[in-house]
Amino acid sequence: MPKRKKIPPIPDYEGMGKTPEKAYIQKARPLQSLSETDLTLPELKILDAYLARINSHNPNKRTVRLEKGELEQYLGVSRILKDDLNKRLRHLFQVIEIRDETKRNGFKLINLFEEADAEQDENGLWQITLTCTPSAREYIFNIDNIGYLRYRLKNVINLTSRYSYILFLYLVDNRFRKSWSISITELKTLLNCTAETYNQYKRFNDLILKKCHKEITEKTDLRFSYKSNKKGRKIAEIEFTVDTIVEDLPVIDEPQITLIERIRGEGDSGNLELLSSACCDEFSLVQVNELMQIIINMPALPPHPMGIWFSRYHYLAEKYARMNTEAEKRKITNRFSYLKKIIQSDRNEQIY
């Protein structure tokens, strides 16, 4: 039998992959519906590991290699049994339902992956090569127009509860609202806690919410609080409040004077990261750069003691907050285009 030809090495993408502290995940919002499937936490983490390695603007490179030891690190284990890995990869190949908000009661059925190649070395470490399907590409690549969550890989790899993982993503997706309420029924559906065990709020709170709050607070950068709201004599809603967290601003370990000088340099990627954080990292850096080109030509912005880039940051944050306020009253199908129009209109008023 001829020896199987090995797949050639696939180059790492800068800033992603092996270093969780630096890797970001950009996950299309429609993939949030995966919380309602039977995918386990390790399987969701494998998907995150894949998303952390791709360049979401290059759909031609949809094959990713997780080098030996990477997958074990992401799953928080020292060794993965072959049968266990086989089961998890097969589960990722199942047909999943994606909700399509552009159609009335619409949905789409897709497979996430079309091929997985696994090889184990003499120490028991696995090298995994994954290729997404063509049908999954629209939810993995060029996702700017459908919206996406952006979060650090390091914030999810240490979570051990699926409930904590799903709640973390939900809070990240809604943190721009600062404080909001969700019905108990909707929250239980999101977390897949529909069993009779959780009918009483005290049980649901003790078994799920309190434990999630403890784990998310201890293992991620996110800080939040929650309280129950009654309608009549029955608890009907949970009100979440997300505090400002370190991740909302670029992580920079430089002295303050160096930081001030750095963000004054136009074209520096740190400036785009700064402006991106003004929008809760909702948009790609390409889109943020497009907004920046409009803002830098604004005739007048309120001055800031730390320089023009902080003026632009606060201006963009103000317009982003305005968009979110208006989104509560009307449906916004393309949030980036809507925000861009707000800024363009503001600029035109200043010029003319």
C-alpha positions in Angstrom: 0.0 0.0 0.0 1.6 3.3 -1.0 2.5 5.7 1.7 0.0 8.5 2.2 1.2 11.9 1.0 1.3 14.4 3.9 -0.5 17.8 3.6 2.1 20.5 3.2 2.5 22.9 6.2 0.1 25.8 6.3 1.6 29.1 7.4 0.4 30.6 10.7 -1.5 33.9 10.5 0.2 36.7 12.4 -1.4 37.4 15.7 -3.6 34.3 15.8 -3.4 30.7 16.7 -0.8 29.5 19.1 -0.7 32.4 21.5 -4.2 32.7 23.2 -3.2 36.0 24.9 -2.9 37.6 21.4 -5.5 35.7 19.4 -8.8 37.2 18.6 -11.9 35.3 17.4 -14.4 36.9 15.0 -17.6 34.9 15.0 -20.5 35.8 12.8 -23.7 36.5 14.9 -25.8 33.8 13.1 -23.4 31.3 14.7 -24.8 32.2 18.1 -27.6 29.8 17.3 -25.1 27.0 17.9 -25.9 27.5 21.6 -29.2 25.8 20.8 -27.6 22.7 19.3 -26.2 19.7 21.1 -22.6 20.7 20.4 -20.6 20.3 23.6 -18.2 22.8 25.1 -15.0 21.0 23.7 -16.6 21.0 20.2 -17.4 24.7 20.5 -13.8 25.4 21.5 -12.5 23.4 18.5 -14.5 25.8 16.3 -13.1 28.7 18.2 -9.6 27.4 17.7 -10.3 27.2 13.9 -11.7 30.8 13.8 -8.7 32.1 15.7 -6.4 30.8 13.0 -8.1 32.0 9.9 -7.9 35.4 8.2 -11.6 36.2 8.0 -11.0 38.3 4.9 -9.4 35.5 2.9 -11.9 32.8 2.0 -9.4 31.1 -0.2 -7.5 29.8 2.8 -10.2 27.8 4.6 -7.9 25.0 5.7 -6.3 25.4 9.2 -3.7 23.2 10.9 -3.7 23.0 14.7 -0.1 22.0 15.6 0.8 19.4 18.2 -0.3 20.5 21.6 -2.5 23.3 20.5 -5.8 21.5 20.8 -4.8 20.0 24.1 -4.1 23.5 25.4 -7.4 24.9 24.2 -9.4 22.0 25.8 -7.4 22.2 29.0 -6.2 18.6 28.9 -2.8 16.9 28.7 -4.0 14.0 26.5 -6.9 13.3 24.2 -8.0 9.7 23.5 -8.5 8.8 19.9 -12.1 7.6 20.3 -13.0 10.8 22.1 -11.4 13.1 19.5 -13.1 11.1 16.7 -16.4 11.5 18.4 -16.0 15.3 18.8 -14.9 15.8 15.2 -17.7 13.8 13.9 -20.1 15.8 15.9 -18.8 19.0 14.3 -19.7 17.5 10.9 -23.4 17.3 11.7 -26.0 19.4 9.9 -26.8 22.6 11.9 -29.5 25.1 11.7 -28.6 28.8 11.1 -31.4 31.4 11.7 -31.8 33.7 8.7 -33.2 37.0 9.9 -33.7 38.3 6.4 -36.5 35.8 5.8 -39.8 35.4 7.7 -39.3 32.5 10.1 -36.3 31.6 7.9 -33.4 29.3 8.5 -30.6 27.6 6.7 -29.1 24.1 7.1 -25.4 23.8 6.7 -22.4 21.6 7.6 -19.5 23.5 9.2 -16.6 21.3 8.1 -16.0 19.0 5.1 -12.7 17.4 6.1 -10.7 16.7 9.2 -7.2 15.1 9.2 -5.9 14.0 12.6 -2.4 12.5 13.3 -0.9 11.6 16.7 2.8 11.6 17.6 4.7 9.3 19.9 3.9 11.5 22.9 0.1 11.3 22.3 -0.2 14.9 21.0 -2.6 15.5 18.1 -2.0 17.5 14.9 -5.4 18.4 13.4 -6.2 19.9 10.0 -9.7 21.3 9.4 -11.4 22.6 6.3 -14.7 24.3 6.4 -17.4 23.7 3.8 -18.3 26.1 1.0 -21.7 26.6 2.5 -20.2 27.6 5.9 -17.9 30.3 4.3 -20.5 33.0 4.4 -20.6 32.7 8.2 -16.8 32.4 8.6 -15.3 34.8 6.0 -16.1 38.3 4.9 -18.6 38.6 7.7 -18.5 42.4 8.1 -22.0 42.9 6.7 -23.8 40.3 8.8 -22.1 41.4 12.0 -19.9 39.4 14.3 -18.6 39.0 17.9 -15.0 39.8 18.6 -13.4 38.3 21.7 -10.1 37.0 22.9 -9.4 33.3 22.7 -7.9 33.4 26.1 -11.3 34.4 27.6 -12.9 31.1 26.5 -10.3 28.4 26.6 -10.2 28.3 30.5 -14.0 28.0 30.9 -15.2 24.6 32.0 -18.9 25.1 31.9 -20.9 25.2 28.6 -23.4 27.5 30.4 -20.6 30.0 31.2 -19.3 29.9 27.7 -22.7 30.6 26.1 -23.5 33.3 28.7 -20.1 34.9 28.1 -20.7 35.2 24.4 -24.2 36.6 25.0 -22.9 39.2 27.3 -20.1 40.2 24.9 -22.6 40.5 22.1 -24.9 42.8 24.1 -22.3 44.7 26.2 -22.8 47.9 24.1 -26.2 48.2 25.8 -24.5 48.4 29.2 -27.7 47.4 31.1 -30.7 45.5 29.7 -33.3 42.8 30.6 -34.1 39.4 29.2 -37.0 37.2 30.0 -36.4 34.1 32.1 -37.9 32.0 29.4 -35.6 33.4 26.7 -32.5 33.1 28.9 -33.3 29.5 29.8 -33.7 28.7 26.1 -30.4 30.4 25.3 -28.6 28.4 27.9 -30.6 25.2 27.1 -31.9 25.0 30.7 -35.5 24.0 29.8 -35.6 20.9 32.1 -38.1 20.9 35.0 -35.1 21.1 37.4 -34.9 24.8 36.5 -38.6 25.7 36.8 -38.0 27.4 40.2 -35.9 30.6 39.9 -34.0 29.7 43.1 -32.8 26.5 41.5 -32.0 28.1 38.2 -30.1 30.9 40.0 -28.2 28.5 42.4 -27.3 25.9 39.8 -26.6 28.1 36.8 -26.4 31.9 37.2 -24.4 32.1 40.3 -21.9 29.5 39.1 -21.6 31.2 35.7 -21.0 34.6 37.3 -18.3 33.1 39.5 -16.5 31.3 36.6 -16.8 34.2 34.1 -15.5 36.7 36.7 -12.6 34.5 37.7 -11.5 33.3 34.3 -12.2 36.1 31.8 -11.8 39.9 31.5 -15.6 40.4 31.6 -17.2 42.0 34.7 -20.9 41.9 35.1 -23.8 41.9 37.6 -27.4 40.7 37.4 -30.6 41.0 39.3 -34.1 39.5 39.0 -37.1 41.6 38.2 -40.7 40.6 39.1 -43.9 41.0 37.2 -46.6 40.7 39.8 -45.5 38.0 42.3 -43.4 36.0 39.8 -39.8 36.6 38.7 -40.0 37.2 35.0 -36.8 38.9 33.9 -33.1 39.0 34.6 -31.4 42.4 34.3 -27.7 42.3 33.3 -25.3 45.1 33.7 -21.9 44.9 32.0 -19.1 47.0 33.5 -16.3 48.7 31.5 -13.6 46.1 31.2 -9.9 46.1 30.4 -10.6 44.6 27.0 -12.7 47.6 25.9 -9.4 49.5 25.3 -6.2 48.3 23.6 -4.0 46.3 26.0 -0.8 48.3 26.1 1.9 47.9 28.8 3.8 51.0 27.8 4.3 54.1 30.1 1.6 56.7 29.7 3.9 59.2 27.9 4.8 56.5 25.4 1.2 55.7 24.9 0.3 59.3 24.2 3.1 59.6 21.6 2.1 56.3 20.0 -1.5 57.1 19.4 -0.6 60.5 17.8 1.1 58.7 14.9 -1.4 58.5 12.1 -1.6 55.2 10.3 -0.4 53.2 13.3 -2.4 50.1 13.8 -2.8 51.0 17.5 -5.0 54.0 16.4 -7.4 51.7 14.6 -7.5 49.4 17.6 -8.3 52.4 19.8 -11.2 53.5 17.5 -12.4 49.9 17.2 -12.8 49.7 20.9 -15.0 52.8 20.8 -17.5 50.5 18.9 -17.0 47.6 21.2 -14.9 45.9 18.5 -18.0 45.3 16.5 -16.5 46.2 13.1 -13.5 45.0 11.3 -10.3 47.2 11.2 -11.0 47.7 7.5 -14.4 49.2 8.3 -12.9 51.2 11.3 -10.3 52.7 8.9 -13.2 53.7 6.6 -14.8 55.6 9.4 -11.5 57.1 10.4 -11.0 58.6 7.0 -14.3 60.5 7.4 -13.5 61.5 11.0 -10.0 62.9 10.3 -11.5 65.3 7.9 -14.0 66.7 10.4 -13.4 70.5 10.7 -13.9 70.5 14.5 -13.9 67.9 17.3 -14.0 68.6 21.0 -10.4 68.8 22.3 -9.0 66.1 24.6 -6.0 66.6 26.9 -4.4 63.3 25.7 -4.5 64.3 22.0 -6.5 64.2 18.8 -6.8 60.4 18.7 -8.7 60.4 22.1 -10.9 63.2 20.7 -11.7 60.9 17.8 -12.2 57.9 20.1 -14.8 59.8 22.2 -16.5 61.2 19.2 -16.9 57.8 17.6 -18.1 56.3 20.9 -20.7 59.0 21.2 -22.0 58.3 17.6 -22.0 54.6 18.3 -24.0 55.1 21.5 -26.5 57.2 19.5 -26.9 54.4 16.9 -27.6 51.9 19.7 -30.2 54.2 21.2 -31.9 54.5 17.8 -31.7 50.7 17.3 -34.0 50.3 20.2 -36.7 52.1 18.3 -36.2 50.9 14.7 -34.7 47.9 13.0 -31.2 48.5 11.6 -30.2 45.8 9.1 -26.7 47.0 8.4 -25.2 48.6 11.5 -21.9 49.7 9.9 -23.7 51.5 7.0 -26.0 53.2 9.5 -23.2 54.4 11.7 -21.3 55.6 8.6 -24.3 57.7 7.5 -24.5 59.3 11.0 -20.9 60.4 10.8 -21.1 61.5 7.2 -24.2 63.6 8.0 -22.4 65.2 10.9 -19.4 66.0 8.7 -21.5 67.5 6.0 -23.3 69.7 8.6 -19.9 71.0 9.8 -18.6 71.7 6.3 -21.7 73.3 4.8 
